[in-house]
């Protein structure tokens, strides 16, 4: 499983200070990645575990988080703004 997907599934997602900014929810066959905007909660990605090893899907996740200003340090598993 690719690094970002593993962290998403474990619940290691970027936070805005102490507030949750993203959430991952498992429903049947898929995981849904949500972003908490103001005032809405928007679905930004849907994926299943077979996509968790896909280089294309991993790059898509990187671009999504980068668009919100986050980058995952793959050594420390911490999100940097």
N, C-alpha and C positions, 0 to 999 in steps of 0.2 A: 504494500500500500504506500502511495506517495506521501511525503511528509505533511503537506498542508491538509490533505484529507484525514490523515491519522489524527492531527490536532483538532480538526473540526469535529470529528466523531467523539473524541475524548472531552469535548466541551471547552477546549483551550481556544477562545476567540478573543479578538481585540475588545478592549473596554475603553470607554470615554471617562477617564477618572475612575470612580468607583461604580459607575453605571454601566449596565449591559448595553452594548451597541449592536450586537449580533446574537442570533440564537440558531441552533441547529435542531431540527425536530425530525424524528424518525416516524414515518407513517407507512405501514405495510411494506412495500418494496423500495421506497424512496426515502432519501433524506432531503429536507428542505432547509435552505439557508435563508434566514430573514435578517433584515436590517431595520432597527428601530429608528425611524425618522421622527420628525416633529410635525404633526402628532401621530403619524401613521406607522404601521408595521408592514414593510414591503418584502415580498418574496423576491430574492435576487438570484437564486439558483436552485435547481432540482437535480439530484443525481442518485444513482444506485451504486451499490458496492462494486459492481463490475467496472464502473467508470473510475473507481478510486485508484486504479493502476494506470490510467491513461495520462500520457504526457500532455495531450491537448487539454484535457480537463484540468490538470494541475496548473497549466499556464493560464487558463481562464480564471481560476481562483486567484492566482497571483495578481492578475490584472484587476480583478474586482476589488481586492483588498487594497491594492496600490491606488485605485481611484478614490478610496476613502482616506488615503494617506498612511496606510499601514504596510509593514514588511515583516515577515517572520524570520527571525534569526534561527537558522536550522540547527545550530549548535546548542543554544540555550533554550530553544523552544519558546522564546518570548517575542511578543509583538512590539515593534518599534514604530513610533509615529514620526 
